[in-house]
Amino acid sequence: MNHRNFEDWFFVSQDPQSEKLDPEQLAKLNLHLEGCQSCQQIVTAWREVEQAFQRSPVVLPEMGFTSRWQKRLEADRQRVHAMQALLVLAFCLGVVVLLTGSLFLLAWPWARTPDLVVWFWISRVFSILSIAGAIRASVGIILNTVTSLIPLGGWILLVGLASELAVLWLVSIRLLTKPRRILI
């Protein structure tokens, strides 16, 4: 015989937060409990456990437990933040050392003659400026094309959606980085 349904019904009938059994199910449960020894043992054991819980005194935490726990939680959080800051600092320093070393290795052949280094940097500055001018011109052409393709209402809609997404992103970041506290 399958006792699982009757066990489920019994525990549902004992839980004050769950939905109640209908009268037909309750009658079937009572009829089954009268004839089934294993289910009667489960019911008896469950009632003994409930009585043991009700008889046992409520154990209160030691004085200062909450404040000690909150201090330890704050210290752990500060330790984690300090570790993260040190890791970021170490990563940034590693990148700076790597880039400086690479630049030094690239400039080593020209270090013998300083005038070559000066001309090299002047040519680099001019090439960066010419690339920036080409990018500005390309972006200007793209923006002129895009602005002529999308009407004003579309731009207003896009800006509004982008603003809403930015706010949603900020709220999500705030909720994800908010420290979790247990209020007592």
N, C-alpha and C positions, 0 to 999 in steps of 0.2 A: 504494500500500500504506500502511496506517496504522501508523506507527512509534511513535505515542504510548504504546501499551500496553507495548511493549518498552522504551522509554525509562524509563517509570515503574518497570517491573520491575527494570531495571538499577540505578536509584538506590535503590530499596527494598533490593535485595540488598547495596548498599554501605553502607547506614545500619545501624550496630550496634544502634540503639535501636528500630528498627521490627521488625515481625514478618517472619520469614523466608519466602521463597518455598517453595511445595511443590515436590517433585521434578519434577512434570510441567511446571510453569511454568518452572523452572530449565532443563529440557531444551529447551523451546521457545525460551527466551531465547538459549541457546548456539547452537542451530541457526540462529536468525535472525541472530545476530552473525557467524556464519561466512559468510553470504551477502549481508549488507547493508553496503555501503560507508559510507553516511552514519551508520549506527549505530556502525560500527567507528571512524569519525572521532570521534564523540562520546565513546566509551569511551576512546580514546587520549588525547584532550584532557583528559578528566576525570582520568585517571591522572597525566598530566603536572602538572595543577594540584595534585593531592594530593601529589605528590613535591615540588613547589615549596614547598608549605606545610610539609612535614616538613623540608626542607633549610633553610628560612629560620630565623634565630636568633630567639629570643623577646626582644622589646624590653621592657626593664624601664622603669618610669617613673623620672623624675629623683628625686633625693633630696628628700624633703619635699613631694612632689607631693600625697600623701594629706592631710597636715596643712594645706597651703595650700588644697586643695579643700574640706576640712571647714570651715576658717575662712571661706572665701568663701561657702559654703553657709549658715553660721550668720549671717554679716553680711547676706546677702540676705534670710534669714528675718526677722531683726530689722528690716530696712528695710521689709519688707512689713507687719510688725505695726505699726511706727510709722506708716506711711502709713494703715493701716486705723484706727488710733486717732485720727489727725488728722481723717480723714474723718468718723468718728462724732462727734468733738468739734465739728467745723464744722457738721454737720447739727443737733446738739443746740442749739448757739448760734443757728443760723438759726431754729429752731423757737421758742426763747425770745424772740428779737427780734421775730419775727412775732406771737407771742401777746401780748407786752407792747405792741407797737404797736397791735394790734387792741383790746386793753383800753383803751389810752390814747384811741384814737379813739372808742370807745364811751362812755367816761367824760367826754369833753371837754365836752359840754353841761352836765353837772352840776358841773363843776369850779368854776364861778362861784359856786355856793352850797354850801359844805362840808356843811351840814346835810342836803341832799339826798343827798350821797354816803354819809353815815353811815346814813341811813334806807334807802338802796338796798342797802347791804351787810347791814344787819340783816334786811331782807326776803329777801335771797338766802340767808342762813344759815338762816332759818326755813323757806324753801321747800325747801332741800336736806335739812334735817332731816325735814320732812314727807314728802318723796319717799323718803328712806331708810326711814322708818317704814312707808310703803306697800309698799315692796319687801320689807322684812322680813316683813310680814304675808302678802304673796303667796307668798313663798318658803316660809314656814311652812305655809301651806295645801297647796302643791304637795308639800312633803316629807311631810306627814302622809298625803296621798293616795297617794303613791308607796310609802311604807313599808307601808301597809296592803295594797297590791296585790302586792308582791313578798315572798315568804316569806323567813325567816331564811337558809335554805340558798342562796337566790338571791343575797342580799346578800353572803354569804361568798364565793360564786363570783365575783361582780362585783368585790369588793375584791381577791381573789386574782389575777384576770385583769388588773385595773388595775395591781397591783403588778408583775406579770410584764412588762407592757408598759412600765412606767416603767423597769425594769431594762434591758430590751431597748433602749429609747430611749437611756439613759445609755451603754450599751456601744457603740451605734452612733455616738453623738456622739464618744465617746472614740476609736474607731477612725478616724473620719473626720477628726478634728483632730490625730491623732498625727502628728508630723513623720516624714517618710520619710527613712530613712538607708540608706546603702549600707555594709554591713559588709565590711571587707577583712581 
